[in-house]
Amino acid sequence: MRSVKADKESKKRAEAAASKPAAFGEDIDLDKYAHSGDELPYQDDPSKVSAEAKKQMVQVGVTLDDDSQRSGTIIQIDHSTVHRRAKQEGIEVMSTNEALEKYDWLAGYLWRAVAVDTDKYTASVELGQNNGYFIRALPGSRTIHPIQACLYLGKHNLAQKVHNIIIAEEGSELHIITGCTTASREEPGMHIGISEFYIKRGAKVTFTMIHSWAPEIAVRPRTGIIVEEDGVFLSNYVIMNPVGSLQMYPVARCVGDNSVVRFNSILVALPGSNMDVGSRVLLDAKGARTEIISRAVTTGGNIYARGYIEGNAPDVKGHLECRGLMLRGEGVIHAIPELKGTLAGVDLSHEAAVGKIAEEEVEYLMMRGLTSDEATAAIVRGFLRVDIEGLPPELNLEIQRAVEASEKEVM
């Protein structure tokens, strides 16, 4: 576990930030949520999880009845880890609390990639963490199939607070799919998720996160990534269901030469949804590269799509692309791309566009036999299809399933 000194210092900083609002997004009153819940029973067989929960989990890419195409599984419902299993040698999957008990050295990774006093949400996790997951690839290990993780919010009006640690040791490779969802489509709740990624020299992590929340849910992920020499981090994020309030702004730091970071986001804001989503990359080492791509669609909800790239080292390259599509008269898409170069020789670029579907595109497809709705759906489907380089087939399939499953609701 953490040393007494480190533990006291983190708690002191968290207490000082307990009421500190976030830099972006709506300020959520944490006091209106419950912060404790019953301990739920562990399931040796993940298929024994309730049918209702499994139905929701499938929508975010987590399959429990047949996990033959997964190298590991961890499921947390509310505050309880109800199942965890690693099926491949060299891959570790367990709860964060269990990992801290097992490894004394792990305490040194807590709050290195995300500052504990970033805001009231990070502080609340330090002052009252409710587990989370730990996934690690040992040196040279590579996942055969993706590891799946699910954070499921089941209790009415609960604030689920988790701290996740992902470590890819030297020369390893991890493919992870995380699904976050809720039992109720009507009752309030909150999810605060701290995720810290450590990509060591020559390692690669592909992280695909699919969210399916509800109109009364507030969501505050806080993510930090540290990428060492020749390391690669690929992030894919999909949200196409209603959410009351979502604000996330992961920060990746390329600290090793020739490190690579890519963020791909697919955002659909239905009426009543409020999203403030972005990605921030600091290119702090020679030859580091990044690409941030987002596709945003509103049918009446509000989206702030942010992107920030900062070049602080020689020969770095970065590109930021944000495209927004307005399907109805209501709703707002606010694209905010930012570039900052601090020395000569950096190569940074961005492009941003927000608009509606061109009538001639719809008419063209209608001339070929499609109805107006079918033509619009086809155009939206194509708009949301992001070509993700290096994405394993299993993860690409889950992203396409998420898009297709939500298509009817979007239209």
N, C-alpha and C positions, 0 to 999 in steps of 0.2 A: 504493500500500500504506500501512499504518499508519505514523505517525511513529515514530521510534526511542523517543522518550520515552513515547508512549502505549502502545507495544508492551511496553516494560519494565514500566510500571506495571500493566498488565493481567496480565502473567505473574507479577509479584510478588504481586498479590492472589490469583491462582489458586493459586500455590504455598502460600500461607498457608491456603487453604481445601481443600487436596488431600485431607484426611481428615475434613472437616466433614460430619457426617451431615445428611440432609434433615430438615426440620421434621416431615414426615409420611411414613408408609410404611416398609416393611422396608428395613433397611440392607443394600445389596448390596456384596459384595466384588468390586471392580473387577479385582483382581489375578488372578482365576481365568479371565479372558477374554483372548483374543489381541487385540492392538491394531494389528496391521498385516496387510496382505493384498496379493495380487498385483494389479497394474494390469490391468484388463480392457479388451478392445478396444472402440473407439468404433464405433457402428453408424449409418451415414447413414440407413438404412432401419430404423425401429423394429420393423417386423414381423419382422426377422431375429433379434430377441431369442429366446432358447430357448422352446420350446413350454411347458415346465414353468413357467418364470417368467411367461409371458403368461397361463397358466391361473390362477395365483395373483393376478396383477394385476387381471384382470377382476373377481374377487370383491370388490375394493376400489375399483371404479369407474374403473380405468385401462384403456383400450382402445388397443392398438397396431396391430392389423390394419386397423382403420378409424378414423382420427382426424379424419374430416370434420366431426364435431361438437365439435371442440376448437380453441381459438384458439392453443394452444401446448402443448408437451410437454417434460418433462424427466424422465429416468430415471436414478436412481443405484442401482447394484448394489454392495453392500459399500461400498468407498471410491471407486469409479470412476463418473464420469458417462459413461454409455454412449450417451446420446442427449439432444440438446436442440435445440429448434426453436421459434421464435416465428413464427406465421403471419399476424399482424395488425400493421399499421403502428401505432406508438405504444405497443407492448407489448414489453417486454424479458424474455427468459427465458434464463438461463445459470447455470453453476455459481457458487457463492460465490467460489471461488478465482479464476475467470476475471473476475468482476465487480470484485474487489479489484485485480486487475492493470489493468483497464480504467479504473476511476474512482478517483482519489486521494481524492475527497471521501467515498467510501463508508466509509472507516475511521472517520469520525465517527459512524456509525450503530451500530457494533459495541458491544454491551454497554450501550446506553443504555436499552433497554426491559427487559432482563434483566441483573441484576447478576452479574458474572463470579464473584464469591465467594458466590453464593447457597448453594451446597453443593458437595460433592465431584464431583457430576455436571457442573455448569457448569464447574467448575475443570478437569475432565478434558478437556472440549472445547477450552478455551483452550490447554491444554498439549499437546493432540494431536488437533486437529481433522482430520476426514477429509472435507472438502468440504461439501456442502449445496447449496441452490438459492437463486438471486436472481431475484425476479420484481418487475417495476416497470411501472406504467402512467404514461406521460408526461402532463403537464397536459391535461385535457379528453378524454383517450382513454378508451374504454369497450370492454370485451371483448364481442364478438358471441356467442361460445360460451365455456364454461369453459376455463381453462388446467388441464391435468392434470399432477400431479407424483407420482412414485412413489419411495419409499425402500424398497429391497428387500434383505433380509438373506439372503445365499446361503451364506456360508462357515460351517462348523461352529465354534461356540464363539467367534465374533467379537463384539467390541464395536464397533458402528457408531456413530460420533460425528459429528454434522452440525451445521452452523450455517446456518440459513435467514434470509434478509432479504427482507421484502416491503414495498414502498413504493408507495402510491397517492398520486400528486401531486395538486395542487389540481384539484378538479372532475372527477377521473377515477373510473372504476368497474372493479373487478376481481372476477371470479368464479373461484374456484380450488377444485379438488377434489384432495385429497392422499390417496393410498392407501399404507398402510404394511403390509408383509406379509413373510413368510419362506418360504424354500424347503422347509425341513424341518418336519414336524409333531412330531418326536421329539427332535432334537438341541438343546442349549442355545445361547443367544446373548443379546446385549443390544443395545438401541437407545437411544441418548441423543440427543435432538433439541432443539436450541435454535432457537426461532423468534421473530423480532422483527418486529412489524408497526408501520408508521408510516402513519397515515391522516391526510392533510393536509386543509386547509380544504375543506369541501364534497365530499370524496371518500367513496367507499363500497367496502367490501370484504366479500364473502360468501365465507367459508372453510368448506368441508365436508371433514372428515377422517374416513376410514373405516379402522379397524384390523382386521386379521385375523392374529393371532399364533399362538402355540402354547404348550402347557403348560410348556415349559422355557425360555421367553423372559422376560427382565426388560425393562421399558420405563420410561423416565424422560424424558418430554417436559418442557421448560422453556420457557414461552411468556410473552412480554410484549407488550402492545398500548398504543400511545399514540394517542389520538384527538383531533384538533384541532377547531376551531369548525365546527359543522354537519356534522361527519364521522360516518359510520356504519360500525360493525363488527358483522357477523353471523357467529356461529360455530355450526357444527353438527358434533357428534361422535357417531360410532356405533362401538360394539364389541360383537360378539355371539358371538365365538369364544373358546375357552379362552386364557388368558394366565396365565403363572406369577405374575408380580408387575407390577402397573401402578400408578404414582403420578404424578399430574399435577394442577397447580393453577394454571392460567393467570391472569395478573393484567392487568386492563385499567384504564387511567387515562384518564378523560375530562378533558382539560385545556383544552378549548375550549368556549365557550358552546354550548348546545343540541346537544351531541354525544350519540350514541346507541350503546349496546352491548347485544347480545343473545347469550346462550349457550343452546344447546339440546343436551342430551346424552341418548343412548339407550344404556343399559348393561345387558348380560346376563352374569351370572356363572354359568358352569357349574361343576360340582364340580372343586375344585382351583384355581380362579381366585381371585386376590386383587387387588381393585381399590380404590384410594383416589383418587377423582376429584372435583374441585371446580372452582369458578370464583370469582374475587375481582374486584370492581369498585370503584374509587374514583371517586366523583362529585365532582370538584374544581372544576367550573366551573358557572356559573349556567345553570339550565334543562337540565342533563344528565339523561339517562334511561337506565335499564337494566332488563333482565328476564333472570332466570336460571331455566331450566326443565330439570328432569331427570326421566327415567323409568328406574327401576332394577328389574330382575327377577333373582331368584336361583333357580336350580334346584339349589343346593348350594354355590355359591361365596360369597365374602365381599365386601361392598361397603361402603365408607365414601363417602357422598355428601355433599360439603361445598358450602356456598355462603356467600358473605360480600359484603355491600354496605355501603359507608360513604359517608354523605352529608356533604360538607364545604363546600357552597355553597348559596346561596339557590335555592329553587324546583326542587330536584332531586327526581326520583321513581325509586323502585326497587321491584321485586317479585321475590320468590324463591319458587319452587315446586318441591318435591321429593316425588315419589310412588314408593313401593316396593311390589313385588308378590312375595310368597313363594309359589313353586309347590310346594315340598316342605318336609318337616320340617327338613331340614338347611339350612345356609347362614345368613348374617347380613346384614341391611341396617341400617346405622347412619346415619341422616339427621342432619346437623349444620348447620342454618341459623343464620346470624348477621347481625344488623343493628346498625349503629352510626351514630347521628346526632350531629354535633358542634355544631349550631346550630339555632335555631328555624326552622321553615318547611320542613324536609325532610319528604318523604312516602315512608316505607319500609314495606314489608309482606312477610310470608312466610306460607306454608302448607306443612305437611309431613304426610304420611300413609304408613304402612307397614301392610300387611295381606295377606290371602289372597283368592282369588277366592270370591265369595259363592256358596254352593251353589244358591241360587234362580236365579242368573243362568245357571248350567250347566243346571239343570233346565228353565228357560224355553226354551233353545235346543234341548234334547233333545226337548221336546214338539213342536218344529217339524221334526223329522227328523234332527237331527245326532246323531252318537255323542258319548259323553262326551269323547273326545279331540278331536274336531272342534270341539265347543263350547268347550273350554278354549283351543284354538288360536285360535279366532275372538276370544275375549275378550282374549287376550294381544296379538294383532295390533292390536286396537283400542286397547289400553292404550299400546302403543308408538308409535302414530301421533300424532305431535306436529304441530300446525298451525303451520307456520313462515312467518311473514309475510315477504313479499318474496323468497322463495326462487325462483330461476329454475327453469323446468320440468325442465331437464336435470339439475340437482342434486337436485331432489325425486325424480326417477325413480331416480337412483343410490341414494339413501337407502332408498327402498322396495324396490329390488332387493336391497340388503344385508340388510334385515329378512327378506324372503321367502326368500333363499338360506339363512339360518341357522335358519329356523323349524323344520325337521325335527330339527336337532341340539338345539335348545332344548327341544322337546317330548319 
